[in-house]
Amino acid sequence: MNITTPKLPNKPKKSTFSIIITNLTFWVLIAIIAGVLLGHFSPENGMKMEIVGKTFVDIIKLFIGPIIFLTIVLGISGMGNLKKVGRIGVKALGYFEIVSTIALSIGVTIAYVFKPGKIDKTGLALQDASQYTNHAAENFSWLKFFLSNFTLQVLLAAIVCGIALNFYQKREQTILVLERFSKVVFKGLKYVMYLAPLGAFGGMAYTIGKFGLQTLIPLGKLMLCVYLTMILFVFLILGSILKYYKISIVSILKYIKEELLLVLGTSSSEAALPSIMVKLERMGCSKSVVGLVIPTGYSFNLDGTSIYLSMSVIFLAQLYDVHLSFFEILSVIGILMITSKGAAGVTGSGFIVLASTLTAIHKIPVEGLAFLLGVDKFMSEARAITNLIGNTVATIVISKSEHDFTELNLESVTEE
């Protein structure tokens, strides 16, 4: 007598519709569209949504410190090789400087080819830029940059603690406690990320409500040039770097699409910092490399910001009909190579850096920054997205160069 084992019923497959409506990306995109519509058709109500976007970003920022600290400390203590920590740091800084310089050069070149500053100057509504220009070069210092940059402070503290933990007698017990705490922090982050659509909605509603779509018209050419330049940089430069390692830039962009949309909605790359660290580890990058490269990159690897700053300087030169010699152009790139590193973690830092650069050149009126105030907010999304992609690629490159990269995994895994 044959006994047939009954087959378990197959799990019903989810329909395409159910997959879409349960996807966080879908709701973030819907929220962005809703925010644009509210800001355009009801500006007053749109501006009131600022608190929603700011609150979400503020909540995310609460996780940045603990995640950076725990990731780096556990990464360094788990290496057991302090020489490797130093090697990764040197590689990362070298890579950052090379790629950032390429970004600056591309920004200057595109600005000279398309001449976004050669536009009709009538009808430009100038705003008071004194709050930024008063903080010119003499008011910027590396000490102030460090003291106002929370990410760098946590990064330094974590490196010191990670190194010290290697010499601690109760190292294993301490690591076990930190790992448990790390799981709690990431679990909390998972639930906070469900609020991402609200953050995106608030950010977009406020932006459109305050500045209006019409503010894009006078400076549309500049904005278009900035966006096109960043697209070229991502697909040609960063794409070529990844192609060397036989990885498609398109596949990476699909993998981090939730983070890209989140940055688009909130105009803050910091909002995606915790989740991008998780995804890079799932992708195959080692925990130690992710913990060192991503936080450092958020202060020193600002590809999008580099492109924006270089194009803005050339734009203002064209706007005022100021001719820059080849030597002066090289000087602009050289100055921005240094000052652009201070364009993170400081309120209004982009304008401080531009003011510092223009002051150093002594040819372009610093007051020209007022022309950029109207559209700077709209270009901040492109800067933040390019910065995020640049740091993602940098982490993959450093992890690959360290031969510390497991098999590439681009499937989004949802923790239960």
Disulfide bonds with the S-S distance in Angstrom:
none
